[in-house]
Amino acid sequence: MASLGRWVARRPDRGGPDTVAAFPHARDQAALMYGFAFVCVVESVGMSYLLAAWPVVHAVVLVLDVYTVLFVLGLHAASATRPHLLTGDTLRVRQAGHVDVRIPLERIAAVRYESLFTHEKKDGELNLAVGSQTSLTLELDEPVDAPRLLGAPRPVHVVRLHADDARAMYRSLKQASLMQAPLIQAPLTRAPLTRAPLTQPSLTQARTAPSPVPDPPGSA
């Protein structure tokens, strides 16, 4: 219900002042959630008509039906108001109100842009599909804890997620990862300058050979 209030007031949770960028991820599930809510509304109207002769039962079912509609819209609002957040040194991956995983950027070993519609459940992997789709895959060199629904620890080293603008998120993560990489510079060493002695070429004076004596002129 709190997410539904934020959604109506257009006040998404964008973290604190250290947030560099926010990446919404609820767009591709909107049509499905709206369709589900519409079906619930139709069902509520039908049940109201069928139970009109039993006022007490009609009132109880009506309350449950209205709560169901609000619950469906609240599920979508929870995702719409909680985008993925990128800070200076952390990626905060979220989904609805039950997933909030902080991944230090220094632990991200690789980022891949890939659209997947099928996901196998494997230990050490976290798949946050939206509309049965993920568009980014993060491989970690050290696992992070992604607690289960009841708080049980779950270390993961692969995280798959989705964003409305997955390419922009990919570029931001690549740039942030490069900024987190340590810069290794070799020390600058300057070789001592040695001045070579200036030498001039030695000039030797050679005696030229005498000119040859010309032959006597021939007789006419």
C-alpha positions as a LaTeX table, in Angstrom:
\begin{tabular}{lrrr}
\hline
Residue & $x$ (\AA) & $y$ (\AA) & $z$ (\AA) \\
\hline
Met1 & 0.00 & 0.00 & 0.00 \\
Ala2 & 2.94 & 2.33 & 0.67 \\
Ser3 & 4.21 & 1.69 & $-2.85$ \\
Leu4 & 0.76 & 2.39 & $-4.23$ \\
Gly5 & 0.75 & 5.75 & $-2.45$ \\
Arg6 & 4.20 & 6.60 & $-3.85$ \\
Trp7 & 3.06 & 5.59 & $-7.32$ \\
Val8 & $-0.03$ & 7.81 & $-7.22$ \\
Ala9 & 2.02 & 10.71 & $-5.83$ \\
Arg10 & 4.76 & 10.13 & $-8.45$ \\
Arg11 & 7.45 & 9.94 & $-5.77$ \\
Pro12 & 9.70 & 6.95 & $-6.59$ \\
Asp13 & 12.36 & 5.83 & $-4.16$ \\
Arg14 & 15.61 & 7.04 & $-5.75$ \\
Gly15 & 17.84 & 6.54 & $-2.74$ \\
Gly16 & 19.92 & 9.29 & $-1.19$ \\
Pro17 & 22.06 & 12.12 & $-2.52$ \\
Asp18 & 24.84 & 9.71 & $-3.48$ \\
Thr19 & 22.71 & 8.17 & $-6.26$ \\
Val20 & 24.35 & 8.68 & $-9.65$ \\
Ala21 & 21.66 & 7.14 & $-11.88$ \\
Ala22 & 18.33 & 5.31 & $-11.56$ \\
Phe23 & 17.15 & 2.64 & $-14.00$ \\
Pro24 & 13.39 & 1.83 & $-14.03$ \\
His25 & 12.46 & $-1.74$ & $-14.89$ \\
Ala26 & 8.66 & $-2.08$ & $-14.62$ \\
Arg27 & 7.59 & $-1.00$ & $-18.10$ \\
Asp28 & 7.50 & $-4.44$ & $-19.71$ \\
Gln29 & 5.21 & $-5.89$ & $-17.04$ \\
Ala30 & 2.72 & $-3.00$ & $-17.05$ \\
Ala31 & 0.39 & $-4.47$ & $-19.69$ \\
Leu32 & 0.23 & $-7.82$ & $-17.89$ \\
Met33 & $-0.47$ & $-6.26$ & $-14.50$ \\
Tyr34 & $-3.12$ & $-3.89$ & $-15.88$ \\
Gly35 & $-4.80$ & $-6.80$ & $-17.65$ \\
Phe36 & $-4.79$ & $-8.84$ & $-14.46$ \\
Ala37 & $-6.29$ & $-5.91$ & $-12.53$ \\
Phe38 & $-9.00$ & $-5.51$ & $-15.18$ \\
Val39 & $-9.93$ & $-9.18$ & $-14.88$ \\
Cys40 & $-10.20$ & $-8.75$ & $-11.12$ \\
Val41 & $-12.52$ & $-5.77$ & $-11.59$ \\
Val42 & $-14.75$ & $-7.76$ & $-13.95$ \\
Glu43 & $-14.82$ & $-10.61$ & $-11.45$ \\
Ser44 & $-15.79$ & $-8.19$ & $-8.68$ \\
Val45 & $-18.71$ & $-6.83$ & $-10.70$ \\
Gly46 & $-19.90$ & $-10.34$ & $-11.53$ \\
Met47 & $-19.73$ & $-11.49$ & $-7.93$ \\
Ser48 & $-21.61$ & $-8.39$ & $-6.78$ \\
Tyr49 & $-24.42$ & $-9.23$ & $-9.18$ \\
Leu50 & $-24.55$ & $-12.90$ & $-8.15$ \\
Leu51 & $-24.46$ & $-12.19$ & $-4.41$ \\
Ala52 & $-26.90$ & $-9.29$ & $-4.36$ \\
Ala53 & $-29.46$ & $-11.42$ & $-2.48$ \\
Trp54 & $-27.02$ & $-12.11$ & 0.38 \\
Pro55 & $-25.90$ & $-8.72$ & 1.72 \\
Val56 & $-23.44$ & $-10.03$ & 4.32 \\
Val57 & $-21.70$ & $-12.40$ & 1.92 \\
His58 & $-21.79$ & $-9.70$ & $-0.75$ \\
Ala59 & $-20.04$ & $-7.21$ & 1.56 \\
Val60 & $-17.30$ & $-9.68$ & 2.56 \\
Val61 & $-16.60$ & $-10.73$ & $-1.02$ \\
Leu62 & $-16.64$ & $-7.10$ & $-2.18$ \\
Val63 & $-13.99$ & $-6.16$ & 0.39 \\
Leu64 & $-11.84$ & $-9.10$ & $-0.70$ \\
Asp65 & $-12.28$ & $-8.21$ & $-4.38$ \\
Val66 & $-11.35$ & $-4.56$ & $-3.84$ \\
Tyr67 & $-8.32$ & $-5.59$ & $-1.80$ \\
Thr68 & $-7.29$ & $-7.98$ & $-4.60$ \\
Val69 & $-7.42$ & $-5.19$ & $-7.17$ \\
Leu70 & $-5.40$ & $-2.88$ & $-4.93$ \\
Phe71 & $-2.93$ & $-5.69$ & $-4.23$ \\
Val72 & $-2.32$ & $-6.31$ & $-7.94$ \\
Leu73 & $-1.81$ & $-2.60$ & $-8.59$ \\
Gly74 & 0.42 & $-2.40$ & $-5.52$ \\
Leu75 & 2.66 & $-5.17$ & $-6.88$ \\
His76 & 3.21 & $-3.17$ & $-10.03$ \\
Ala77 & 3.65 & 0.05 & $-8.05$ \\
Ala78 & 6.31 & $-1.61$ & $-5.89$ \\
Ser79 & 8.41 & $-2.26$ & $-8.99$ \\
Ala80 & 7.63 & 1.08 & $-10.63$ \\
Thr81 & 8.70 & 3.07 & $-7.57$ \\
Arg82 & 11.89 & 1.08 & $-6.85$ \\
Pro83 & 14.28 & 1.35 & $-9.81$ \\
His84 & 17.79 & $-0.05$ & $-9.83$ \\
Leu85 & 20.19 & 2.51 & $-8.37$ \\
Leu86 & 23.83 & 3.21 & $-9.21$ \\
Thr87 & 25.94 & 5.06 & $-6.67$ \\
Gly88 & 29.61 & 5.91 & $-6.73$ \\
Asp89 & 30.74 & 2.44 & $-5.65$ \\
Thr90 & 27.62 & 0.24 & $-5.44$ \\
Leu91 & 24.87 & $-1.11$ & $-7.69$ \\
Arg92 & 21.59 & $-1.54$ & $-5.85$ \\
Val93 & 19.46 & $-4.17$ & $-7.58$ \\
Arg94 & 15.78 & $-4.20$ & $-6.61$ \\
Gln95 & 12.55 & $-5.91$ & $-7.56$ \\
Ala96 & 9.21 & $-4.92$ & $-6.02$ \\
Gly97 & 9.44 & $-4.74$ & $-2.23$ \\
His98 & 11.11 & $-8.07$ & $-1.50$ \\
Val99 & 14.48 & $-7.88$ & $-3.33$ \\
Asp100 & 17.12 & $-5.30$ & $-2.49$ \\
Val101 & 20.68 & $-6.47$ & $-3.16$ \\
Arg102 & 23.72 & $-4.22$ & $-2.96$ \\
Ile103 & 26.60 & $-5.18$ & $-5.26$ \\
Pro104 & 29.93 & $-3.39$ & $-4.84$ \\
Leu105 & 31.18 & $-2.32$ & $-8.23$ \\
Glu106 & 34.62 & $-3.70$ & $-7.49$ \\
Arg107 & 33.13 & $-7.21$ & $-7.38$ \\
Ile108 & 31.63 & $-7.01$ & $-10.88$ \\
Ala109 & 33.96 & $-9.02$ & $-13.09$ \\
Ala110 & 31.89 & $-8.86$ & $-16.31$ \\
Val111 & 28.74 & $-7.21$ & $-17.64$ \\
Arg112 & 26.89 & $-8.66$ & $-20.63$ \\
Tyr113 & 23.93 & $-7.30$ & $-22.55$ \\
Glu114 & 21.81 & $-10.33$ & $-23.45$ \\
Ser115 & 18.06 & $-10.91$ & $-23.64$ \\
Leu116 & 16.95 & $-14.16$ & $-22.01$ \\
Phe117 & 13.40 & $-15.46$ & $-21.73$ \\
Thr118 & 14.12 & $-18.78$ & $-20.03$ \\
His119 & 15.97 & $-19.11$ & $-16.73$ \\
Glu120 & 17.02 & $-22.27$ & $-14.98$ \\
Lys121 & 17.07 & $-22.26$ & $-11.20$ \\
Lys122 & 20.67 & $-22.86$ & $-10.17$ \\
Asp123 & 22.51 & $-22.36$ & $-6.91$ \\
Gly124 & 24.52 & $-19.17$ & $-6.86$ \\
Glu125 & 22.39 & $-17.41$ & $-9.49$ \\
Leu126 & 19.77 & $-14.69$ & $-9.01$ \\
Asn127 & 17.27 & $-14.13$ & $-11.83$ \\
Leu128 & 15.14 & $-10.99$ & $-11.51$ \\
Ala129 & 12.95 & $-11.38$ & $-14.57$ \\
Val130 & 10.39 & $-8.75$ & $-15.56$ \\
Gly131 & 7.76 & $-10.09$ & $-17.92$ \\
Ser132 & 9.78 & $-13.36$ & $-18.01$ \\
Gln133 & 12.75 & $-11.42$ & $-19.45$ \\
Thr134 & 16.20 & $-10.38$ & $-18.31$ \\
Ser135 & 18.46 & $-8.17$ & $-20.40$ \\
Leu136 & 21.68 & $-7.81$ & $-18.38$ \\
Thr137 & 23.93 & $-10.44$ & $-16.84$ \\
Leu138 & 26.44 & $-9.60$ & $-14.11$ \\
Glu139 & 29.24 & $-11.98$ & $-13.22$ \\
Leu140 & 30.88 & $-11.40$ & $-9.84$ \\
Asp141 & 34.35 & $-12.40$ & $-8.80$ \\
Glu142 & 33.14 & $-12.55$ & $-5.17$ \\
Pro143 & 29.60 & $-13.61$ & $-4.18$ \\
Val144 & 27.12 & $-11.25$ & $-2.54$ \\
Asp145 & 24.27 & $-12.15$ & $-0.23$ \\
Ala146 & 20.77 & $-12.08$ & $-1.75$ \\
Pro147 & 18.52 & $-13.13$ & 1.18 \\
Arg148 & 15.54 & $-15.34$ & 0.49 \\
Leu149 & 11.95 & $-14.36$ & 1.25 \\
Leu150 & 12.19 & $-15.33$ & 4.94 \\
Gly151 & 15.71 & $-13.96$ & 5.40 \\
Ala152 & 17.77 & $-17.12$ & 4.79 \\
Pro153 & 21.20 & $-16.25$ & 3.34 \\
Arg154 & 21.81 & $-16.99$ & $-0.33$ \\
Pro155 & 25.25 & $-16.20$ & $-1.79$ \\
Val156 & 25.12 & $-15.52$ & $-5.53$ \\
His157 & 27.87 & $-14.94$ & $-8.07$ \\
Val158 & 25.65 & $-14.40$ & $-11.16$ \\
Val159 & 22.86 & $-11.81$ & $-11.25$ \\
Arg160 & 20.48 & $-11.44$ & $-14.18$ \\
Leu161 & 18.18 & $-8.42$ & $-14.25$ \\
His162 & 16.10 & $-6.24$ & $-16.53$ \\
Ala163 & 15.87 & $-2.51$ & $-17.17$ \\
Asp164 & 13.65 & $-0.42$ & $-19.41$ \\
Asp165 & 16.75 & 1.06 & $-21.06$ \\
Ala166 & 19.12 & $-1.86$ & $-20.71$ \\
Arg167 & 21.71 & $-0.42$ & $-23.10$ \\
Ala168 & 22.02 & 2.79 & $-21.08$ \\
Met169 & 22.43 & 0.76 & $-17.89$ \\
Tyr170 & 25.04 & $-1.41$ & $-19.60$ \\
Arg171 & 27.07 & 1.64 & $-20.63$ \\
Ser172 & 26.82 & 3.16 & $-17.17$ \\
Leu173 & 27.98 & $-0.06$ & $-15.50$ \\
Lys174 & 30.89 & $-0.45$ & $-17.90$ \\
Gln175 & 31.98 & 3.13 & $-17.29$ \\
Ala176 & 31.58 & 2.81 & $-13.51$ \\
Ser177 & 33.51 & $-0.47$ & $-13.50$ \\
Leu178 & 36.37 & 1.12 & $-15.41$ \\
Met179 & 36.47 & 3.97 & $-12.91$ \\
Gln180 & 36.66 & 1.46 & $-10.06$ \\
Ala181 & 39.56 & $-0.43$ & $-11.65$ \\
Pro182 & 42.91 & 0.54 & $-10.08$ \\
Leu183 & 45.21 & 2.52 & $-12.26$ \\
Ile184 & 48.68 & 0.96 & $-12.31$ \\
Gln185 & 51.38 & 3.26 & $-13.54$ \\
Ala186 & 54.98 & 2.31 & $-13.92$ \\
Pro187 & 57.38 & 4.70 & $-12.17$ \\
Leu188 & 58.95 & 7.16 & $-14.47$ \\
Thr189 & 62.72 & 6.76 & $-14.51$ \\
Arg190 & 64.92 & 9.21 & $-16.31$ \\
Ala191 & 68.24 & 7.99 & $-17.55$ \\
Pro192 & 71.15 & 10.32 & $-16.78$ \\
Leu193 & 72.11 & 12.50 & $-19.64$ \\
Thr194 & 75.70 & 12.05 & $-20.81$ \\
Arg195 & 77.27 & 14.57 & $-23.07$ \\
Ala196 & 79.35 & 13.04 & $-25.83$ \\
Pro197 & 82.70 & 14.76 & $-26.39$ \\
Leu198 & 82.73 & 17.02 & $-29.35$ \\
Thr199 & 85.41 & 15.94 & $-31.79$ \\
Gln200 & 86.28 & 17.59 & $-35.04$ \\
Pro201 & 87.49 & 15.55 & $-37.98$ \\
Ser202 & 91.27 & 15.77 & $-38.40$ \\
Leu203 & 92.37 & 17.56 & $-41.51$ \\
Thr204 & 95.40 & 16.04 & $-43.30$ \\
Gln205 & 97.08 & 17.80 & $-46.17$ \\
Ala206 & 98.03 & 15.46 & $-49.02$ \\
Arg207 & 100.48 & 16.32 & $-51.84$ \\
Thr208 & 98.98 & 16.02 & $-55.29$ \\
Ala209 & 100.80 & 14.16 & $-58.04$ \\
Pro210 & 102.60 & 16.32 & $-60.77$ \\
Ser211 & 100.63 & 16.98 & $-63.92$ \\
Pro212 & 101.66 & 14.73 & $-66.85$ \\
Val213 & 103.90 & 16.20 & $-69.56$ \\
Pro214 & 101.92 & 16.72 & $-72.75$ \\
Asp215 & 103.00 & 14.83 & $-75.88$ \\
Pro216 & 104.76 & 16.83 & $-78.61$ \\
Pro217 & 102.45 & 17.96 & $-81.34$ \\
Gly218 & 102.31 & 15.73 & $-84.38$ \\
Ser219 & 103.84 & 16.85 & $-87.73$ \\
Ala220 & 101.49 & 18.20 & $-90.25$ \\
\hline
\end{tabular}
